[in-house]
Each structure stands twice: as C-alpha cells, then as structure tokens.
C-alpha cells in the first residue's frame, strides 16, 4: 500500500502521482482594495506556476473562496502557506479530493466572480 502523500489530508490516501483539488473559504483579516487584491493574485500566480498548481480565487464582501489543483504535495505546500497567511482568518477547508483532469489548466491563479466560483464548486458559499 502506498504511503499517504499528504500530512493535512491523510484520510484521502493520496499518492504523489494523483491529481487533486482542494477548496476552502476564509475571511479577510483586513480591508482589501482592488490594488491589494491584484498584487495578491499576481504573487500567488507566480508561486503556483512554479509549483505547477492551477486554480481560481474569488473575493466578495470580505470572504475568499479558492479552488486549487495539482499534485498532493504541491497543493499542500500552497495550503500550508494559506494557513500561515495573516491576511486570512477563519480558514475552513472543504476538503481535498482526487480528480481525473484539471478544470483550470490554463490558470496558475485567476481572479473570478462569486457566481463563477460557486458554479465550479457549489460548496464554496462566499
């Protein structure tokens, strides 16, 4: 039996060859203007590209919703940074699950509207 590839989601018994998605919601710890939000997305996009992680981020009324996709260890590396990021409070994982293909393969990180992200992941009620 393969060794679990994740430390935050060991119940999934993911291997390092799996492709997974992770969704979460959180509250902003501070007010976010459009410039701050765009800088955050730009930095995340560069980091995610280096890790081969794709996904989307939505921000509405002080709430974040995000969907990440990639190899378990890479998605978990981003997840760990999010958990430590002081801009996020009340971070709630909606879980990690295996996927057969990426839904956001062309976006290392894309900012999208609330309706768009909820359509992609109905559990993301932001």
CORQUI-V391271 format. One line per field, one symbol per residue. phi: phi as a letter, one per 40 degrees, with the letter a starting at -180 (. if undefined). burial: + if it has 24 or more other ideal C-beta (glycine too) atoms within 12 Angstrom, else -. Layout:
phi = ???
burial = ???
This chain:
phi = .ccdcbbcbcccfcbcccbbbbbababccacbcccccccccccccccccccgbbibbbbafgbbbabbbicdccccccdccccccccbbfcbcchbacbcaccbdcbcabcbcdccccccadcccb
burial = ----++-++--+-+---+++++++++-+---+----+--++--++-++--+-++++++++--+++++++++++++++++-++----++--+-+++++++--+++--++++++-+--+--++--+-+
